[in-house]
């Protein structure tokens, strides 16, 4: 997989704010972060928006890896199932392209904790955008 956090990477303030890294390869994308206080909700576990952002980004990276140069993508929908809480450590999201069509890309993703335990399962669809 290719790391997308090099100086040549596009500006991505959300990645910087949450502190995750992004990788991509042919038909796959991944994000990883080390949990700290900015990721926690008032109940002392990772806020659900954090793994959602990781999954959405991993899916976008996976989608872009199967598109022709010059095409873009955008999230249509993501279904997220939170399987168990996470209170710390490292989280890793991995997304895989299930089917890439001309207009829609279907994906599956998971988020695992440092022990490899699945904490989130997700599926989603992304639109293929042809700029004018």
C-alpha positions in Angstrom: 0.0 0.0 0.0 1.0 3.6 -0.6 1.1 6.1 2.3 -0.8 9.2 1.5 0.7 11.5 4.2 3.7 12.7 2.2 4.3 16.4 1.6 2.8 16.0 -1.9 -0.5 14.8 -0.5 -3.5 17.1 -1.0 -4.4 19.4 1.9 -6.8 17.5 4.2 -7.5 19.4 7.4 -9.7 16.7 8.9 -6.9 14.2 8.7 -4.6 16.6 10.4 -7.1 17.5 13.1 -7.9 13.9 14.0 -4.3 12.8 13.5 -4.8 9.7 11.3 -2.7 8.4 8.5 -4.0 7.2 5.1 -2.8 4.3 2.9 -4.1 3.0 -0.4 -3.5 0.3 -2.9 -5.4 -1.2 -5.8 -9.0 -1.6 -4.6 -8.1 -1.0 -0.9 -7.7 1.9 1.4 -6.8 2.2 5.1 -6.6 4.7 7.9 -4.9 4.4 11.3 -4.8 6.6 14.4 -3.6 6.4 17.9 -6.5 7.3 20.2 -6.0 10.3 22.5 -8.3 12.7 24.5 -9.5 14.6 21.4 -11.2 11.4 20.1 -13.2 10.6 23.3 -16.8 11.3 24.1 -18.0 12.3 27.6 -18.4 8.6 28.5 -14.7 7.9 28.1 -14.8 6.0 24.9 -14.0 6.9 21.3 -16.8 9.1 19.8 -18.6 7.4 16.9 -17.7 10.1 14.5 -14.0 9.1 14.7 -14.3 5.6 13.3 -17.0 6.9 10.8 -14.5 9.5 9.5 -11.8 6.8 9.3 -14.1 4.5 7.3 -15.3 7.2 5.0 -11.7 8.2 4.3 -10.5 4.7 3.8 -13.5 4.0 1.4 -12.6 7.2 -0.5 -9.0 6.1 -0.9 -10.1 2.7 -2.1 -12.5 4.2 -4.6 -9.9 6.6 -5.9 -7.5 3.7 -6.4 -9.8 2.1 -9.0 -10.8 5.2 -10.9 -9.2 6.6 -14.1 -7.0 9.7 -13.7 -9.1 12.9 -13.6 -12.1 11.3 -12.0 -13.3 12.1 -8.5 -15.6 10.5 -6.0 -18.1 11.4 -3.3 -19.8 9.5 -0.6 -23.4 8.5 -1.4 -24.1 6.6 1.8 -22.4 4.6 4.5 -24.0 2.1 6.9 -22.0 1.8 10.1 -22.5 -0.9 12.7 -20.7 -0.1 16.0 -19.9 -3.5 17.5 -18.1 -2.6 20.7 -16.7 0.5 22.4 -13.1 1.4 22.2 -11.3 3.3 25.1 -7.8 3.7 23.7 -4.9 2.3 21.7 -4.6 2.2 18.0 -7.6 2.0 15.6 -7.2 0.8 12.0 -9.8 1.0 9.3 -9.6 -1.0 6.1 -11.9 -0.6 3.1 -12.2 -2.9 0.1 -13.9 -2.3 -3.2 -16.6 -4.9 -3.6 -17.7 -3.7 -7.1 -16.6 -0.8 -9.2 -19.1 0.4 -11.8 -18.9 3.3 -14.2 -21.0 5.5 -11.9 -21.1 3.8 -8.5 -18.5 2.0 -6.4 -19.6 -0.4 -3.6 -17.4 -1.0 -0.6 -17.0 -2.9 2.6 -15.0 -1.8 5.6 -14.0 -2.7 9.2 -12.3 -0.9 12.0 -10.2 -3.0 14.4 -8.5 -2.1 17.7 -4.9 -2.8 18.7 -5.8 -6.4 19.5 -7.3 -7.0 16.1 -10.8 -7.1 17.5 -13.4 -5.7 15.1 -15.1 -2.7 16.6 -16.9 -1.3 13.6 -18.3 -2.9 10.4 -19.5 -0.8 7.5 -20.7 -0.8 3.9 -21.0 2.1 1.6 -21.4 3.4 -1.9 -19.5 6.2 -3.6 -20.4 8.2 -6.7 -17.9 8.5 -9.6 -17.7 12.1 -10.6 -16.5 13.3 -14.0 -15.5 16.9 -13.7 -16.8 19.3 -16.4 
